[in-house]
Amino acid sequence: MTEQTAKGNGRSRHIILTSHPSRFGSQALPIEWGATDPLKRGPIVASLSDPEHRNVIGTHSGAYAIYRALAVASGSLQADHRPDLTDTSPVTSIGPHPSWVGADKIVSLDPFGALVGEVYQPLIQQGYDIRPTIAVTQAHIQMPELQEAVQKGRIAEDGKIMKPGGDLVVTKAAIEPVWYLPGVAQRLGITEADLRYALFEQTGGMFPELVTRPDIQVFLPPIGGITVYMLGDLNAITHPDRPLAVRVHDECNGSDVFGSDICTCRPYLVHGIEACIQTAQAGGAGVIVYFRKEGRALGEVTKFLVYNARKRQAGGDRADAYFTRTECVAGVQDVRFQELMPDVLHWLGISRIDRFVSMSDMKYNAITHAGIEIVERVPIPDELVPADAKVEIEAKKAAGYFSGSAGALTAEALARIQGRDLI
């Protein structure tokens, strides 16, 4: 069945299902992923105002598409609204870079996503509802830890990067996920058919086109996106003779926002920002990449269940049982799959990172495998590790995380690292 009738708001609605070619995208423009010319590559048309133009699975806004649906259902948003993009263009140019070219270089975002109003204007004038998936703006940031770093002389108020009073000037980009399914499957080392089936099955059949429309190869998944914070002269990001510091950070709401001390997330994030400021003030640039992958992409509910299990287990919260408790609850240690992470670095045109502020072996391996050189790895200083977070950091070092000259603890020493109880 391709059509059905539903009732809502006291009236009948004719619904066109999207599972069959005759009822989906008959006027859609083809997508040639990885093409140099954006017009040859083709636009990402995921909007719902004209289903005949759609050429992707899913829709814009990632996880926020559900909130848009609530606004439409409640009558506060017109379903056919098209955004007025006047004066919304990026505040600075990023790319195009050579790393944008090729079907396997960038597979989880649209490198032309910030340039929609510029490169697809002829198609927009023809009536295609093409929307940005990347926005670039500027802002000031204030964090008490940075003001403390100024007071202690680790960073200076230079009037450009750090304003008087501790305001940090940044250029920031918000990025929605856009997946080229053949490329995503290749990164994960699986078949595209297996990827499509798993996505279809694990979302409860939310996107039938995943299994009925193999000709549609681009998917906008309903997941969180990425925010990139850039410090200093953006030209230095790609300059071969100027230093670059990078921190790739996965979201941790409890620590990043509320200061929970069970992990090193906020201290390491702040340390990364400080390293980026120092590098930018030395004539280079700094980049913070912030992924919405809460709780190793397992979510906060799972993370908090694991916290309870860790604190209540026999022998207390121990470093030698750190990953075991996650596996007991979630069935896996980590589902972040860093293989897709380097795409944002390719979007920025990065080919070398002088200071990589991370101890993660998974992030390091993903970046270097993607052809990006890492000169130095910067671990979190011991004095920045909260007492209750020693369980986490020592367990990670024992599992292969970079630990600098100190190295990982022995099995006996690891068993002695213990966190506090629940109260």
GUGUDO-505306 format. One line per field, with one value per residue (C-alpha): residue number from 1; residue in one letter; chain; x, y negated, z negated. Coordinates in steps of 0.1 Angstrom, whole numbers, plus 2048, in hexadecimal, padded with zeros to 3 digits. Layout:
% GUGUDO-505306
i = (NUM  ...) .
aa = (A  ...) .
ch = (A  ...) .
u = (X  ...) .
v = (Y  ...) .
w = (Z  ...) .
END
This chain:
% GUGUDO-505306
i = (1  2  3  4  5  6  7  8  9  10  11  12  13  14  15  16  17  18  19  20  21  22  23  24  25  26  27  28  29  30  31  32  33  34  35  36  37  38  39  40  41  42  43  44  45  46  47  48  49  50  51  52  53  54  55  56  57  58  59  60  61  62  63  64  65  66  67  68  69  70  71  72  73  74  75  76  77  78  79  80  81  82  83  84  85  86  87  88  89  90  91  92  93  94  95  96  97  98  99  100  101  102  103  104  105  106  107  108  109  110  111  112  113  114  115  116  117  118  119  120  121  122  123  124  125  126  127  128  129  130  131  132  133  134  135  136  137  138  139  140  141  142  143  144  145  146  147  148  149  150  151  152  153  154  155  156  157  158  159  160  161  162  163  164  165  166  167  168  169  170  171  172  173  174  175  176  177  178  179  180  181  182  183  184  185  186  187  188  189  190  191  192  193  194  195  196  197  198  199  200  201  202  203  204  205  206  207  208  209  210  211  212  213  214  215  216  217  218  219  220  221  222  223  224  225  226  227  228  229  230  231  232  233  234  235  236  237  238  239  240  241  242  243  244  245  246  247  248  249  250  251  252  253  254  255  256  257  258  259  260  261  262  263  264  265  266  267  268  269  270  271  272  273  274  275  276  277  278  279  280  281  282  283  284  285  286  287  288  289  290  291  292  293  294  295  296  297  298  299  300  301  302  303  304  305  306  307  308  309  310  311  312  313  314  315  316  317  318  319  320  321  322  323  324  325  326  327  328  329  330  331  332  333  334  335  336  337  338  339  340  341  342  343  344  345  346  347  348  349  350  351  352  353  354  355  356  357  358  359  360  361  362  363  364  365  366  367  368  369  370  371  372  373  374  375  376  377  378  379  380  381  382  383  384  385  386  387  388  389  390  391  392  393  394  395  396  397  398  399  400  401  402  403  404  405  406  407  408  409  410  411  412  413  414  415  416  417  418  419  420  421  422  423) .
aa = (M  T  E  Q  T  A  K  G  N  G  R  S  R  H  I  I  L  T  S  H  P  S  R  F  G  S  Q  A  L  P  I  E  W  G  A  T  D  P  L  K  R  G  P  I  V  A  S  L  S  D  P  E  H  R  N  V  I  G  T  H  S  G  A  Y  A  I  Y  R  A  L  A  V  A  S  G  S  L  Q  A  D  H  R  P  D  L  T  D  T  S  P  V  T  S  I  G  P  H  P  S  W  V  G  A  D  K  I  V  S  L  D  P  F  G  A  L  V  G  E  V  Y  Q  P  L  I  Q  Q  G  Y  D  I  R  P  T  I  A  V  T  Q  A  H  I  Q  M  P  E  L  Q  E  A  V  Q  K  G  R  I  A  E  D  G  K  I  M  K  P  G  G  D  L  V  V  T  K  A  A  I  E  P  V  W  Y  L  P  G  V  A  Q  R  L  G  I  T  E  A  D  L  R  Y  A  L  F  E  Q  T  G  G  M  F  P  E  L  V  T  R  P  D  I  Q  V  F  L  P  P  I  G  G  I  T  V  Y  M  L  G  D  L  N  A  I  T  H  P  D  R  P  L  A  V  R  V  H  D  E  C  N  G  S  D  V  F  G  S  D  I  C  T  C  R  P  Y  L  V  H  G  I  E  A  C  I  Q  T  A  Q  A  G  G  A  G  V  I  V  Y  F  R  K  E  G  R  A  L  G  E  V  T  K  F  L  V  Y  N  A  R  K  R  Q  A  G  G  D  R  A  D  A  Y  F  T  R  T  E  C  V  A  G  V  Q  D  V  R  F  Q  E  L  M  P  D  V  L  H  W  L  G  I  S  R  I  D  R  F  V  S  M  S  D  M  K  Y  N  A  I  T  H  A  G  I  E  I  V  E  R  V  P  I  P  D  E  L  V  P  A  D  A  K  V  E  I  E  A  K  K  A  A  G  Y  F  S  G  S  A  G  A  L  T  A  E  A  L  A  R  I  Q  G  R  D  L  I) .
ch = (A  A  A  A  A  A  A  A  A  A  A  A  A  A  A  A  A  A  A  A  A  A  A  A  A  A  A  A  A  A  A  A  A  A  A  A  A  A  A  A  A  A  A  A  A  A  A  A  A  A  A  A  A  A  A  A  A  A  A  A  A  A  A  A  A  A  A  A  A  A  A  A  A  A  A  A  A  A  A  A  A  A  A  A  A  A  A  A  A  A  A  A  A  A  A  A  A  A  A  A  A  A  A  A  A  A  A  A  A  A  A  A  A  A  A  A  A  A  A  A  A  A  A  A  A  A  A  A  A  A  A  A  A  A  A  A  A  A  A  A  A  A  A  A  A  A  A  A  A  A  A  A  A  A  A  A  A  A  A  A  A  A  A  A  A  A  A  A  A  A  A  A  A  A  A  A  A  A  A  A  A  A  A  A  A  A  A  A  A  A  A  A  A  A  A  A  A  A  A  A  A  A  A  A  A  A  A  A  A  A  A  A  A  A  A  A  A  A  A  A  A  A  A  A  A  A  A  A  A  A  A  A  A  A  A  A  A  A  A  A  A  A  A  A  A  A  A  A  A  A  A  A  A  A  A  A  A  A  A  A  A  A  A  A  A  A  A  A  A  A  A  A  A  A  A  A  A  A  A  A  A  A  A  A  A  A  A  A  A  A  A  A  A  A  A  A  A  A  A  A  A  A  A  A  A  A  A  A  A  A  A  A  A  A  A  A  A  A  A  A  A  A  A  A  A  A  A  A  A  A  A  A  A  A  A  A  A  A  A  A  A  A  A  A  A  A  A  A  A  A  A  A  A  A  A  A  A  A  A  A  A  A  A  A  A  A  A  A  A  A  A  A  A  A  A  A  A  A  A  A  A  A  A  A  A  A  A  A  A  A  A  A  A  A  A  A  A  A  A  A  A  A  A  A  A  A  A  A  A  A  A  A  A  A  A  A  A  A  A  A  A  A  A) .
u = (800  80E  7F1  7DA  7C1  7C4  7AF  7BC  7AE  78C  795  7A2  7C5  7D3  7F5  80E  826  84A  853  84F  85F  83F  835  856  86E  864  872  890  8B3  8CD  8EA  90D  91E  941  93F  954  939  91C  903  911  910  8EC  8DA  8CD  8A7  899  87D  858  848  84B  84F  856  877  883  8A3  8AD  89F  895  893  8A5  8AD  8B9  8A9  897  880  86A  865  85C  842  833  832  820  808  7FF  7F9  815  829  81D  827  831  846  865  880  88A  8B0  8B7  8D8  8DD  8FC  91C  930  950  958  962  96E  96A  988  998  98C  968  96D  968  94B  95F  96F  951  933  920  91A  914  933  91E  904  90D  90E  8EB  8E0  8FF  904  8E0  8D0  8C5  8B3  8A3  895  886  873  889  887  8AC  8B6  8D8  8E5  902  902  920  920  935  932  943  947  94C  957  963  980  98D  98B  99F  9B9  9BC  9C1  9DC  9EE  9E9  9D7  9D7  9BB  9C9  9AB  9A4  9A0  99B  98A  98E  979  97F  968  974  96C  963  955  93D  92B  90D  90B  8ED  8F5  8F2  8FC  907  8FD  915  932  926  924  947  955  945  951  92E  917  8FF  8E3  8EC  8EE  8CD  8BC  8CA  8C0  89D  899  8A8  892  873  86D  86D  87D  870  883  8A3  898  880  894  8B8  8BA  8B8  8DB  8DA  8CA  8C5  8C4  8B0  8CF  8E2  8FA  91C  928  94A  95B  978  991  9AA  9B1  99D  9B6  9CF  9B9  9C5  9E7  A04  A1B  A04  9FB  9D9  9CA  9AB  995  97A  961  942  925  923  906  90C  930  932  914  90E  931  92C  94E  94A  95C  976  960  95D  981  98E  977  984  9A8  9A2  994  9B2  9CA  9B7  9BA  9DF  9E4  9CF  9E2  A03  9F8  9E5  9C1  9AD  98E  976  95F  941  92C  90A  912  907  913  929  90A  8F7  8E3  8E0  8C7  8DF  8FC  8EA  8E0  905  90F  8F7  905  929  922  90E  923  936  956  94A  951  972  988  98D  967  960  958  948  92B  924  923  90B  8F2  8F7  905  923  93E  93A  925  934  945  95F  963  94B  95B  977  95E  95B  981  980  965  97C  998  9AF  9CC  9E2  9DB  9F9  9E9  9CD  9BE  9B0  9BB  9A2  9B1  991  992  9B7  9B4  996  9A8  9C9  9B8  9A5  9C7  9CA  9EC  9ED  A0E  A09  9EF  9E6  9D9  9C5  9DC  9D8  9CF  9B0  9A2  986  98C  96C  977  997  983  97A  99C  9B1  999  99B  9C1  9C2  9AC  9C4  9BE  9DD  9ED  A0D  A2D  A1B  A0C  9EF  9EC  9F2  9D3  9DA  9DD  9BE  9A9  9B3  9A5  982  968  951  92F  90E  90B) .
v = (800  7DE  7C7  7C4  7AC  79F  788  76B  749  754  759  775  775  787  796  7A0  7BB  7B8  7DD  7DF  7CD  7C3  7AE  7A0  787  78A  767  76C  760  77C  77B  783  785  777  763  743  72D  729  727  748  757  74C  73B  74D  749  756  73D  748  72B  73D  763  766  754  769  77C  789  79E  78B  766  747  73E  761  76A  748  753  763  741  732  74D  743  71F  729  740  725  70B  6F3  6FA  6FC  71D  70D  6F1  6E8  6D6  6B3  6B6  691  687  6AB  6B2  6BD  6A0  6AF  6C6  6EA  6FD  70B  720  73D  754  74E  761  787  79D  7AC  78D  77E  795  788  763  74D  738  720  71D  6FA  6ED  6F6  6D2  6CC  6EB  6F7  6D5  6DE  6FD  6EA  6D1  6EF  6F8  712  70F  713  70C  708  724  70F  6EC  6D8  6BA  6A8  6A5  69D  6B7  6B3  6D0  6CB  6E3  6CE  6AF  6C2  6CB  6A6  69D  6B7  6AC  6CB  6B7  692  679  66F  65A  66F  693  68D  66C  658  668  68C  68C  6A7  69E  6BC  6C5  6E2  6F9  70F  72E  745  76A  773  797  7A5  7C9  7DB  7C7  7CD  7F2  7F3  7E0  7FA  817  824  827  80B  824  82E  809  801  81F  817  7F3  7FD  818  804  7E6  7FB  7F8  7D2  7CE  7E8  7D9  7E7  80A  802  7E6  7F1  7D7  7BB  7BB  79D  79E  782  795  788  785  769  754  744  722  715  6F9  6E8  6D1  6B9  6B3  6CD  6CC  6DD  6FC  707  6F5  70E  6F7  6EC  701  710  71E  734  742  75B  75D  774  765  76B  756  75F  753  73A  726  730  738  75D  76A  78E  789  772  763  73F  73C  74B  735  716  722  726  703  6F5  708  6FA  6D6  6DA  6E8  6CC  6B1  6C0  6B9  6D9  6E4  6FA  710  720  739  741  760  768  78B  78C  7A9  7B8  7B4  7CC  7AF  7A1  7BB  7D6  7C2  7BC  7E0  7E9  7D0  7E1  803  7F8  7E9  806  823  839  828  806  7F1  7FF  7F6  81B  820  7FF  80B  82C  819  806  827  837  81B  811  831  81D  806  7EA  7E3  7C1  7D1  7B6  7C1  7A5  78B  77F  772  751  74D  753  739  720  72B  738  74D  74A  745  739  73D  757  752  775  796  7AB  7C6  7C9  7A5  7A5  7C4  7B7  796  7A4  7BF  7A3  795  779  776  772  764  763  773  75F  772  762  756  76B  74D  747  76A  76A  783  797  797  7AA  7CB  7C0  7B2  7CF  7E8  7D7  7D6  7FB  801  7F0  7CB  7B5  7B0  79D  7A6  7B3  7D1  7E7  7F6  81B  831  832  80C  807  81C  804  7E6  7E1  7C5  7BA  7C9  7BB  7A3) .
w = (800  809  7FD  7E0  7D0  7AD  798  784  778  783  7A7  7BD  7CA  7E8  7DF  7F9  7EC  7F8  7FE  823  840  851  832  827  836  85B  861  84A  854  854  83A  845  824  823  843  844  853  83A  857  865  842  83E  821  802  805  7E4  7DF  7E0  7F2  814  811  836  831  814  81B  7F9  7DC  7BD  7B7  7A9  785  779  758  758  774  75A  749  76A  76E  74D  757  778  766  74C  767  75D  77D  7A0  7B0  7D0  7C1  7D4  7C1  7CB  7CE  7D3  7C1  7B4  7C9  7B7  7A6  7B5  7D2  7CB  7EA  802  7FB  80E  7F2  7FD  81D  820  815  7F8  7E9  7D7  7D2  7B4  7BB  7DA  7E0  7F5  7D9  7CF  7F3  7FE  804  819  82E  832  839  85C  84F  833  84C  85F  83F  82F  809  801  7DD  7CC  7B7  7AA  79A  792  77A  760  73A  719  6FE  6D9  6C3  69F  6A5  6C1  6AC  692  6AD  6B5  691  68D  6AD  6C2  6DD  6E4  6EB  70D  716  735  72C  706  700  6E0  6C5  6D2  6F0  709  72D  743  765  761  779  773  789  78F  798  7BD  7C4  7E5  7DE  7F5  7E5  7C1  7C7  7D6  7B8  7A0  7B5  7BC  7DA  7E2  7E1  7BE  7B3  7C2  7B2  790  792  79D  782  765  76B  76B  791  78E  7B1  7C9  7E6  7D6  7E2  7FE  810  816  831  817  807  7F0  7CD  7B4  793  775  75F  74F  763  75F  753  75D  74A  75D  74C  75B  780  794  7B0  798  796  7B9  7BA  7BA  7A6  78B  76C  766  746  746  72C  738  71B  717  704  6DF  6D1  6AD  6AD  6C9  6BC  698  68D  682  675  67E  6A0  6AF  6CA  6C1  6B3  6D4  6E9  6D7  6DA  6FF  702  6EF  706  725  717  711  734  744  730  73D  761  768  762  74C  753  73A  74A  734  73D  72F  724  700  6EB  707  71D  706  6F6  6D4  6C7  6CE  6C0  69F  69C  6A1  686  66D  677  672  650  643  650  638  62F  639  658  664  682  68A  68F  6A0  6C3  6B6  6A6  6C6  6DA  6C0  6C5  6E9  6F8  706  6F9  712  731  73C  75A  760  784  78F  778  790  7A9  797  797  7BD  7C0  7AF  7C7  7AB  7B6  797  772  75D  73B  738  716  710  701  715  72A  73E  748  74F  765  778  780  78A  79F  7B1  7BC  7A3  792  76C  75F  739  723  703  6E5  6CA  6AD  68E  679  68E  688  66D  651  65A  67F  679  67E  6A1  6AC  69F  6AE  6D0  6CF  6C6  6E4  6FD  6F9  6FD  6DB  6E3  6D1  6B2  6C3  6B8  695  68F  689  664  662  678  660  643  655  646  647  62C  624  631  614) .
END
